[in-house]
Amino acid sequence: MKVLMFGWEFPPHITGGLGTACFGLTKGLLKNGVEVLFVVPKSYGDEDQQAVRLINASDVRIDFTNKMYQEYWKQLTYIEIGSNLIPYVGEEEFQKMTAVNTIDKTEEHSSVFSQQYTFSGKYGKNLMEEVTRYALVASTLAGSQQFDVIHAHDWLTYPAGIAAKKISGKPLVVHMHATEFDRSGDHINQNVYDIERKGMEIADAVITVSNFTRDIVINKYGINPDKVFTVHNAVEHNTGDSDLVIERNVKEKVVTFLGRITFQKGPDYFVEAAKRVLDKDKNVRFVMAGSGDMLNRMILRVAQLGISTHFHFTGFLQGAEVDKMFLLSDVYVMPSVSEPFGISPLEAMRSNVPVVISKQSGVSEVLKYALKIDFWDIDAMADAIYGLLHYDALSVMFRKYGKEEVENLKWESASSKIRDVYNKVIFKN
Amino acid sequence: MRSICFYFQVHQPFRLKTYRFFDIGANHFYFDEYRNRYIMRRIADKCYLPMNNLLLDLIKEYGSAFKVSFSLSGTVIDQFERYAPDVLESYIKLAETGCVEFLAETFSHSLSSLKSDEEFNRQVSSQVELVKRYFKQEPTTFRNTELIYSDTIGAAVANMGYRTMLTEGAKHIMGWKSPNYLYCNSINPKLKLLLKNFRLSDDIAFRFSQQSWNGWPLTTEKFVNWIQEIDSDQETINLFMDYETFGEHQWPETGIFEFMKTLPATVFARSNYGFYTPAELSEKLQPRAAIYVPNPISWADEERDLTAWLGNDLQNDAFNKLYDLEYLVKNTPDQQIQLDWKYLQTSDHFYYMCTKWFSDGDVHKYFNPFNSPYEAYINFMNILSDFIIRLKDMHPVNRVEVQEQQAPREKTTIKKTAKTKVARVKTAAKKTTGAAGVKKTKTADKASAAKTVVTPATKTKSSGTTKVTLKDVLTMKKTDLTKLVKDIDLKTLYCALVGADNKVKKSIITHLGKLQLKSYNKLFAENLPVSDSDVEKAQKVLLARIKQLLA
């Protein structure tokens, strides 16, 4: 079986959960005997990469010198297309980011690996144009390749997937890593919504990263439930490097929020819960790590509540700083308002930190050793934090079983479910 | 005639309300009044009242040929009193027929048999008191919470004077043996054992409405045929089940009431069985053999063990922390403390913390107020934290310390300063008394002047006293008291004072040095579990010192 996959960024240029997920599941598919033709939009210009980095706090590190990884490259056909497409970016942000690039430049490049493709053309002037242009390129590409099924990740590649389906007549699987509702709440961008919906309607099967997302796909996009399948994400397993030892300089317990400080992540509920805990117990410090459009409001609110001596902002953290933050933490809280999956609690648990997560997250469907609360239920959140800090049996239990639980979430098994979906659509046609 | 022995378990816990950590120290009411009333009313109307009436009619119809037995927990009787007096009345009517045996059990449907003999005894006697008061019966048969049984529990029950006990006919203890005989305890053979026939019991209690079961639909004819097929030398079929089976677990639409209504007639017409109560059987039958149960069993789940209540770290932690308070509670005469302590012991609270079934624990979800075992644990621990604060508050020894802790929580600043002042004076008093330990008695007297609570020293008792008791410290000289506590092993002192009179405690503890007091309080805060023998030993040591000083 061979799949033409329209995916995202690949190592070493990984910026967020989507790239990590694509990487993980591709690797898993190869292990399950599926050949992958991997097509990625490739942007050049390091500022852009930086810009993306700023948006995504959950940066997962992968060992690139690892033998497995090199094996993996040998099996994979990797195709890059010159494009400025970046995941998680809205139209306005896209314009801001691409403004620094000189427009009308002609790109010709070759990939580092044996296969070479050259493509010359102009970058699109706005995001929608770029998506369309990417689809055109993709479809020409599709005509020249042999494959059994097409797999497209998130809305930016859906037009490419649709075009490839039209040209080749092969079945299309689209993968919803996040919906427009997760990104924008109820104030959605109609263009994006339309593309998502069209992609899912034309697709032979839709894969969602959680039942939480599946419900949104069915209820808010009106997609036929029979063709929507949930395949939960998994995690990459760090090997070795857990010897990092950190000396704690504060004697208080530390409760951490780590992520983009945006509406979607629910930072405001974290602040309110912190106030409730601090009213009762001053032996706790709260840390909000990350940046985002709600940061200033959060700082203001912390000042209003008069808890600033026990509530700290770190700004954006990455790489080793993230690991260090986890090592310093006693409790990790993810109060997301709407989280299709949410990989950061898994990273916390891997570092032996007990977690409190919102029920409005996909990851809550796969975790047993986690406290689950409604994001809006500040009292319950505060109580969960207090319980983890004060009643040792609970945190001991979470540490004891949590790590194991996370390590059992394997890409290999997720990918075998994806292979089953491929089989279904291939034999249906 | 062979026998069918029905025993119905009737129990409802006092479910806890959502109790957040910020309620600790502020709110001392722990129970979900609304939910408890609602559930009791619902079950009363769906099960207790209609089923009691049905049984009453059967007894009227068949006279003493139809008999059943009940075990009612103390908490469910409390709930009848409060929310459903009509149910209590109908039980009294059943009792008056003389065809219903009421069994003894623990008041709170608790797990105390696994932890403390003394508490176990206390719990049983307070439940028995209720049975006597309402049903005018003195139980001779015992059944433990969830049919929990082991050799040693059986022996303890025999020591309490019970002749018969009910438990589960668990496969792993029975082996090839049949549950359809009378057995006895392996330590004390005087205690007879009746074992649940779990297959036939569960056919009624669990499988009755299961359409996928090949026995469905279960008619009385079919059931009687089954029991007729059992070897004719097997003597008794023990059908033990939750009473809520009728009308609540199995809805009326399943035909469960009709089944019970016609069962006696079918049994009398088509079989050589009759209906007996456990007490009757224990008279009528001879025990066949002793049953060996070194590790506790229960009637729960496939495993028939204790893991539903004490299977994970959360349950064990909550359970141990609760029972660590036993001695402290016993020495606190406050009525509300005593009642809360009982209600908190109810096994259901630990059942809700079970992590064995994350997804499909249907039985475990039954009226479970919590979404997850973790929430159940946190909620329980929040309540327990408040309970501990109340206990220590009432314990005069630590009053000073507690006030200091509480002071910052006081609302009005005036009150606050007043309180802390008092506290400061008191600690100052303690400091000086501490110093007195090494210096002169003068300072000690000053301290006692500041502290009016201390009983003034009266004349020394005549040295001729032969028997010395702890009360003698009340009449000892200050100097002697300081001598008494000088260099004393604090653990011994702590143990010796467990259960001692408060005045005695006060007069000794106020003479402790500063460091001594600190370590004493530490011991106190740890809630060290102390056994009776520890107390006895420690008291001997202390009394010897007192005697020496008095002489």
HADDOCK unambig.tbl for C-alpha pairs under 7 A between the chains (distance, minus, plus):
assign (segid A and resid 280 and name CA) (segid B and resid 22 and name CA) 6.36 0.50 0.50
assign (segid A and resid 371 and name CA) (segid B and resid 374 and name CA) 6.88 0.50 0.50
assign (segid A and resid 383 and name CA) (segid B and resid 20 and name CA) 5.83 0.50 0.50
assign (segid A and resid 383 and name CA) (segid B and resid 21 and name CA) 5.96 0.50 0.50
assign (segid A and resid 387 and name CA) (segid B and resid 378 and name CA) 5.43 0.50 0.50
assign (segid A and resid 393 and name CA) (segid B and resid 313 and name CA) 5.94 0.50 0.50
assign (segid A and resid 393 and name CA) (segid B and resid 314 and name CA) 5.46 0.50 0.50
assign (segid A and resid 393 and name CA) (segid B and resid 317 and name CA) 6.34 0.50 0.50
assign (segid A and resid 394 and name CA) (segid B and resid 314 and name CA) 6.24 0.50 0.50
assign (segid A and resid 397 and name CA) (segid B and resid 313 and name CA) 6.83 0.50 0.50
